[in-house]
Structures are given as structure tokens and as C-alpha cells.
């Protein structure tokens, strides 16, 4: 007894000593470029898996032992190891190895990146077209530090939420401002899913207009992250700025036109599915129920012995059709015109429903330079079929840009983009039929049993009541489309003078831009939707925006 007591006391004081040796420290993780807090940075005790992440203010609290080191990391930034101490202020630097880099900043002005007083990050065309990306948000995914991109779904054309340096508003819009060739354009969704559902999360996702930009037409992207950058474009840029410069033909060879053709093919599959149980059949409390929404019935192997539906037992169905050894009766098969007696089998309903998606993107560009000008003309198309049948996107882009030197001090230019797109989608959230895919019992052949009763394609069959549509019936009968036609572009005239000196330069530029588009929405619930009569809603959204910009830039090199 005394030995046990002594051992207990030894362990207790050993534990107590270890606990008392730990201290609580706190600190803040910020960007070395602009001092902005970094949200979600990982702070761990070096050599262990113990750690935490920074909050919305970049702050953290952690229990450590004396003499410990902290390892701080964040996507797109260099890892840093520091000595553990209280009230730490840890600065992380961008993991960007470029040094003498010239970037296009606000108002289309090119500056040395090192001279900027705010944070920015530049991406070139070759980085954007890696991976056959079909949209701007996909092209930026994982390539820019401090930028969080959250797609609403995996369907082509699905909206994406892009936030720079964390969320600034819980109730308002956090979308950054898009500026193409010096002119702001619309990039948000026309209608939110919440508003289109009358205050409920129903219906389909609405694409945001960033989907109209073809990554193949982009020459470079510069993302302005700091508050100082936002001030350059006013309140619209409160959430940051994504500056896009498109291909203009500048730098193309003189003489014959330079023709470039790009094509990309990509395939998509479901990478991971839940680990579904395949032992128990449809039902509740261990009893088979062919209309239950749960899979808490008997074991699938015991179904032939079910007292009400089993082929081995005496019941109404064996009395009418005779016994069927090793089989059981399934009412949905009878309604669909199939043999209602089925053998024992478990089905992989989720895997059977999804298909292999594919995306094919093509772009041809013709560019040429002259002694006093240049031009660029491109045509592109993107055709996507998603992993959900009957969903996808078709987009066609045309772009023309030209620049000309009118006189010694005068130049002019034009950029025009035409986009035609069609997005085929399916509902999500409370109207999403995937609940019927993932919730289908392993004993129910969702793919093999027809989705409607024999001779009546408007009356659905499903393993449960029609809270959700049969997914195979839905993709054939519920049609949701977005058709958009859009033009955005600008024209400018520019005056340049060096006053006959080597150290002074004046640029005065007047730019007039337009962004106009029409989106036609078609929401058709097929006749028989959820056992009802269906419906059809047709509506449009039109937007017209004119921007006028006069800028003057005076550069005087004192030494």
C-alpha cells in the first residue's frame, strides 16, 4: 500500500512540476511588407505538433516551456523560427525571389516594385495558364500569398469568393475591385442565392462576372493588398485591387504577324467520397422499410427473411407471386415496370452517379508591331462538362487591342473584349439533390431503377418521399442556365513630353471605358418536381457602366 501511495505521489508531483514549468505567451504575426496582420498563420512549438493559428487581428496565445522555439508559417510566405517570449511581434516576408521587378500599379503606371509603399504581388501569363484553368479565380488559386479563394462548388462557372488579407465585413461584400487595362469592371454576382430564394438558401449558385475573363488573354496580374493601395481607387477598392493587363501586341516582332495558338485539355474526377456503410439495408430500428430515408434496417444478407417483404417468408407478396428463395420484394422496382424481386446486393450509388468531367480550352492570338504602333487580336473558347451530368460551361471570347503613335508627343490606343457564355447548372443548398445521392441506402439501386413509374415520366420513383428529386430525374428535367453577352474595354489618348531634358517627363492621359452586359436566367423545375407541377422563371439582369479617367504623372529625377 505504501509503495502504491509513494508511486502515485511521485507521478503527481512530476506532472505538477511539468505543468508549472509551462508559461503562457502571446504575440502578433504581421506582414513585413505593410505591417498588416496575417490571419490564419500557423504558430507551432518547434519539433512538436503543438500549436495554434492567428485570429482575425493576427494575434495568438500559446502555452510553452522555457527555452522553446516557435515556428511560424503561412502559405506564400517564408517560414520563420523565433525564440519563445511574451508580446512577440513576428514579421513574415513574401516568398517571392524576384528583385528588380517592374509592375503595373494603379492608374496603369509602371513602377519599380521596390519603390512601392504598399504590398503587391505580380503574376505573369505563364503562371496563370498552368493547369488549364478556365476562370480567373482558378488561375489564381494557390499562387498568391495572403489571398483566400473559396469556390462555391466544383461546377464550371461556379462563383468564387476572393478575399485579400482576410474578411473585412461579416455582412457586407468582401470582393476586391477588378481593374482591366486601367478601367474598373464589374466582378460580383448579379443576384445572390439568398435574394433569389426569397430569403432562403435555395435555388442555384449565381456566377460572378469574373468568369468572363479568359486567362489566356492576360499578360500580367498585380494584386494590391494594403490600405494605401486601396486609397488610390477610393471606397470601391476597400477590399483590395486586382489589376489585370491584357495582351496588347507590345513587344511583338516587326514584319510578319506573330501567331500563337494555345490548347489545354483537362479531366476531373471526384477525388474523395465518404466511406459509406454497405452492411445494413434501408429501414429503421432493424426493420426493413422501403420508403424510409435512413439505413438502420436489418443486414442486407437478412432481407430474404424479412416477414413483410422477404422471399423466404409467408407474406402478402409471396402469397400473390409465390416464394422467391434468397430474394426480397422491392415496391419501387414494381412501380418502374421491373421485376420486383431482387437479389441481395449492395450498391455504390455515389460513385455510380458522378461522371468524369472534361475541359477543353483553345486560344489563338495574332500580334504585330510596326514602327509607330502595334496590335493584338485573339479568339478563344472554353467548353466544360462537369462531374455532375448535364452541367457545364461554354464560353467564347474575342479581344482586339491596338496602339498608335500619332505624333512625337501624342499616342492613342483601344482595347475591346467581347464575351458570350452559357452556364448549365443544378440547384444546391436546400434544393440540392445530392442529399438523395449520398443518402441513398446501399440496398437501393439508385442508378438501375428507372427514375419514374412505368408509362408516366412525370411521376418520380425514389427510395424516400420526394423531399428531394431523384437525381437522375433532376438532371433530365430541371434546367438552370445563365446566358451572358458582355463587352468591356476602353480607348485613350496620351500626351508625353520630356521638356527637352533627360531627367523630367510628363504624361497626361485621358481614358474612357465602358462595361456593359446582359445576363438571361432560366430556372425551370420540371413537371413532377418534388411530386408537384413544376415551374419556370425567366428573368434578366442588365448592367451599363461608363468610367472616365484623367491622369497626370510627372517624373523628375533629381540625381
PyMOL commands that set and color helices and strands:
alter all, ss='L'
color gray80, all
select helices_A, chain A and resi 2-21+106-108+113-115+125-128+136-140+193-196+209-212+215-217+227-231+234-237+300-305+316-321+331-335+349-353+429-431+434-438+471-477+529-531
alter helices_A, ss='H'
color red, helices_A
select strands_A, chain A and resi 22-31+42-45+51-53+59-65+69-73+80-83+88-92+102-104+110-112+120-124+147-151+160-164+177-180+183-185+218-224+241-246+258-268+283-284+287-288+327-329+341-343+357-370+373-385+392-405+410-425+452-453+456-460+479-497+504-525+535-556
alter strands_A, ss='S'
color yellow, strands_A
deselect
rebuild
show_as cartoon
